[in-house]
Amino acid sequence: MSSSSSGAALGEFLRARRARLHPTDLGLPAGPRKRRTPGLRREELAALAGISIDYYMRLEQGRESNPSGPVLDALARALRLDDEAVEHLYALADHAAGRVSRRRADQAVRPGIRQLLQTLRPCPAYVRNRTNDILAANPEGLAVLAGIDEWPADRRNTTRYTLLHPTARTLYTDWQHAAAMTVAQLRTAVAADPRDPGLAALVAELTEASPIFADLWQHHDIHHRRTDQKTFHHPAVGTITFTYESLDTGPDGIRLAIYQTTPGTPDHEAMMLLALTADPR
């Protein structure tokens, strides 16, 4: 990604977040006339952040690519960004200024991690890279994402699965939420390494193949998923709720995903049944 396109990404994020705020949210008068576009006006946000309207317009237009820390902090406060969004704002600004060097993800899964995948059985588990490609999995890890084993190994990607695999629509109890969360996680990954060709290729593929992805991508939501409760309507074992953990196993976005249940519960019995149905290959 060139510095100009990095600056454009920063501007897009600022515009998207500005559009979410209404003057009354910030104690400003709404004004007598209806607004042509939603959200704060540029001059209102610039005033709240204590910067000139000309400077803010250059930021949104991608013509200013090196905002200082105090300017970013002021914008974050004015836009009411949470901690994750502030981190995302700084990542975009760093890339726009050329302050972040290109990192290449190591696609190799260490032997110890592969052994751990087997040790975790019958808990479903798999290893993903920043792009959400599944690099390794135990049999239950593939079985829990019903139907993903129908795809070739190099196509097994959890974001692609959620947006494009027909079974995903019925597997997730709230598919719209699952789709929004996986897109937000991908947006976070792109901010961390916008020069990654794998990420760019995945975004391009999903933009063309899924109108829902294209719409969600423009929301500029970001999300760092670490732990969660996930309920599936699994075609082989019925309804099952997991405690989900995502653990970093090294640099460059390599993560171990683990699905657990509490022994003695119906969810645990369903997980044991899932293990019986899993293909051991």
C-alpha positions in Angstrom: 0.0 0.0 0.0 1.5 3.4 -1.0 1.6 6.3 1.3 -1.1 8.0 -0.6 -3.5 5.0 -0.3 -2.5 4.7 3.4 -3.5 8.3 3.8 -6.8 7.6 2.1 -7.4 4.8 4.5 -6.9 7.2 7.4 -9.3 9.6 5.8 -11.9 7.0 5.2 -11.8 5.9 8.8 -12.2 9.5 10.0 -15.1 10.1 7.7 -16.9 6.9 8.7 -16.5 7.7 12.4 -17.5 11.3 12.0 -20.7 10.2 10.2 -21.7 8.2 13.3 -21.9 11.1 15.6 -24.8 13.6 15.9 -24.2 17.1 17.3 -26.6 16.4 20.1 -24.5 13.5 21.2 -21.8 15.9 22.0 -23.9 18.7 23.5 -23.9 20.8 20.3 -27.1 22.3 18.8 -28.6 20.4 15.9 -29.4 23.6 14.0 -32.6 24.6 12.3 -32.0 23.0 9.0 -31.9 19.3 8.1 -28.4 18.1 7.3 -27.6 16.9 3.8 -25.4 14.1 5.2 -25.5 12.3 8.5 -23.1 13.0 11.4 -20.9 15.9 12.4 -19.8 18.5 9.9 -16.0 18.7 9.3 -15.9 22.1 11.0 -17.7 20.8 14.1 -15.3 18.0 14.5 -12.2 20.2 13.9 -13.5 22.7 16.5 -14.0 19.9 19.0 -10.5 18.5 18.4 -9.0 22.0 18.5 -7.5 21.9 15.0 -8.0 24.0 12.0 -10.7 23.0 9.5 -8.1 23.2 6.7 -5.8 20.8 8.5 -8.7 18.4 9.2 -9.9 18.5 5.6 -6.4 17.6 4.5 -6.5 14.6 6.8 -9.8 13.3 5.4 -8.7 13.9 1.8 -5.4 12.0 2.4 -3.3 15.1 1.7 -1.9 15.2 5.3 -0.1 11.9 6.2 1.8 12.7 9.4 -0.5 13.8 12.2 1.1 14.1 15.6 0.2 12.2 18.7 -1.6 15.1 20.3 -3.7 15.6 17.2 -4.6 11.9 17.1 -5.5 12.0 20.8 -7.7 15.1 20.3 -9.4 13.4 17.3 -10.0 10.2 19.3 -11.6 12.2 22.1 -13.8 14.2 19.7 -14.9 11.1 17.9 -15.4 9.2 21.2 -13.3 6.3 20.1 -12.9 3.3 22.4 -9.5 1.8 23.2 -9.6 -0.6 20.2 -10.6 2.2 17.8 -7.8 4.5 19.2 -5.3 1.7 18.5 -6.7 1.3 15.0 -6.5 5.1 14.4 -2.8 5.1 15.5 -2.1 2.1 13.2 -3.6 3.9 10.2 -1.7 7.1 11.0 1.6 5.2 11.4 1.2 3.5 8.0 0.2 6.8 6.3 3.4 8.3 7.7 5.5 5.3 6.7 6.4 4.6 10.3 5.6 0.9 10.2 7.9 -1.6 8.4 6.6 -4.4 6.3 6.4 -7.7 8.3 6.0 -11.1 6.7 3.9 -13.7 8.5 5.6 -17.0 9.2 3.1 -19.6 7.9 4.9 -22.5 9.6 3.2 -24.1 12.6 5.7 -25.3 15.2 5.8 -29.0 16.0 4.9 -28.2 19.6 1.8 -26.4 18.5 0.7 -29.3 16.3 1.2 -31.6 19.2 -0.9 -29.3 21.4 -3.7 -29.5 18.9 -3.9 -33.2 19.4 -3.5 -32.9 23.2 -6.5 -30.6 23.3 -8.8 -33.2 21.8 -11.8 -33.6 22.1 -11.9 -29.8 22.3 -12.0 -28.3 18.7 -8.9 -26.3 18.0 -7.1 -24.8 15.0 -4.3 -22.4 14.2 -4.8 -19.3 12.0 -2.7 -16.6 10.6 -3.5 -12.9 10.4 -5.5 -13.5 7.2 -7.6 -16.2 9.1 -6.3 -19.0 6.9 -6.5 -22.3 8.9 -2.9 -23.5 9.0 -3.5 -26.6 11.1 -6.4 -28.1 13.0 -7.3 -31.2 15.0 -10.3 -33.2 13.6 -12.8 -31.5 15.9 -11.5 -28.1 14.8 -12.5 -28.8 11.2 -15.7 -30.6 12.3 -17.0 -27.6 14.3 -17.1 -25.4 11.2 -19.5 -27.7 9.5 -18.7 -28.1 5.8 -15.4 -26.3 5.7 -13.6 -29.6 5.1 -15.4 -29.7 1.7 -13.1 -26.9 0.6 -9.4 -27.5 -0.4 -7.0 -26.9 2.4 -5.7 -23.7 0.8 -9.3 -22.3 0.8 -10.0 -23.0 4.4 -10.3 -19.5 5.9 -12.7 -18.6 8.8 -13.7 -15.2 7.3 -14.3 -16.7 3.9 -16.3 -19.5 5.6 -18.5 -17.1 7.6 -19.3 -14.9 4.6 -19.4 -17.4 1.7 -20.1 -21.0 2.9 -23.9 -21.7 2.8 -23.8 -23.8 6.0 -22.4 -20.9 8.0 -25.8 -19.1 7.6 -27.5 -21.8 9.7 -24.5 -22.8 11.9 -24.3 -19.5 13.7 -27.3 -18.7 15.9 -26.7 -15.0 15.0 -25.1 -15.0 11.6 -25.3 -11.3 11.1 -23.4 -10.7 14.3 -20.8 -13.4 13.4 -20.4 -11.7 10.0 -19.9 -8.3 11.5 -17.4 -9.5 14.0 -15.2 -11.4 11.5 -15.2 -8.4 9.1 -14.2 -6.1 12.0 -11.4 -8.5 12.9 -10.2 -8.5 9.3 -10.3 -4.7 9.3 -8.1 -4.7 12.4 -5.7 -7.1 10.7 -5.4 -4.8 7.6 -4.6 -1.8 9.8 -1.8 -3.8 11.4 -0.3 -4.7 8.1 -1.9 -3.0 5.1 0.9 -4.2 2.8 0.1 -7.9 3.3 -0.9 -9.2 -0.2 -2.9 -12.0 1.3 -5.1 -9.6 3.2 -5.6 -7.4 0.2 -6.5 -10.4 -1.9 -9.0 -11.7 0.6 -10.7 -8.2 0.9 -10.9 -8.0 -2.9 -12.4 -11.5 -3.2 -15.0 -11.0 -0.5 -15.9 -7.5 -1.8 -16.7 -9.0 -5.2 -18.4 -12.1 -3.9 -20.4 -10.8 -1.0 -22.5 -7.5 -1.0 -22.9 -8.0 2.8 -19.1 -8.0 3.2 -18.8 -4.9 1.0 -21.3 -3.1 3.2 -19.8 -4.1 6.5 -16.3 -3.2 5.3 -17.4 0.4 4.8 -18.5 0.6 8.5 -14.8 0.6 9.5 -15.6 -1.4 12.7 -12.6 -3.0 14.4 -12.4 -5.9 16.8 -9.8 -7.8 18.7 -11.4 -11.2 19.6 -9.8 -12.9 22.6 -12.6 -14.7 24.4 -16.3 -15.2 23.7 -19.3 -17.5 24.1 -20.3 -19.1 20.8 -23.5 -21.0 20.2 -23.9 -23.2 17.1 -26.8 -25.0 15.6 -24.5 -27.8 14.3 -26.1 -30.2 11.7 -24.4 -33.2 13.3 -25.0 -32.7 17.0 -27.6 -30.0 17.4 -27.2 -26.8 19.6 -24.0 -26.5 21.4 -22.4 -23.5 23.3 -18.7 -23.2 23.6 -16.3 -20.9 25.5 -14.0 -19.7 22.8 -10.4 -18.6 23.4 -8.0 -17.1 20.9 -4.3 -17.2 22.0 -1.3 -15.6 20.3 1.4 -18.3 19.7 4.0 -16.0 18.3 4.6 -12.8 16.2 2.8 -11.9 13.0 -0.7 -12.8 13.9 -0.4 -16.6 14.4 -3.2 -17.6 16.8 -4.6 -20.7 18.4 -8.4 -21.0 18.6 -9.8 -23.3 21.2 -13.5 -24.3 21.8 -14.3 -25.6 25.3 -17.3 -26.9 27.3 -17.9 -27.6 30.9 -17.8 -31.3 31.8 -21.2 -32.8 32.9 -23.2 -30.4 30.8 -25.3 -31.1 27.7 -22.9 -28.9 25.8 -20.0 -31.2 26.8 -22.0 -34.2 25.8 -22.6 -32.6 22.4 -18.9 -31.9 22.0 -18.0 -35.5 22.8 -20.5 -36.5 20.1 -18.9 -34.1 17.7 -15.6 -35.7 18.4 -17.1 -39.1 17.4 -18.3 -37.7 14.1 -15.0 -35.9 13.3 -13.0 -37.2 10.4 -9.6 -38.3 11.8 -7.7 -37.6 8.6 
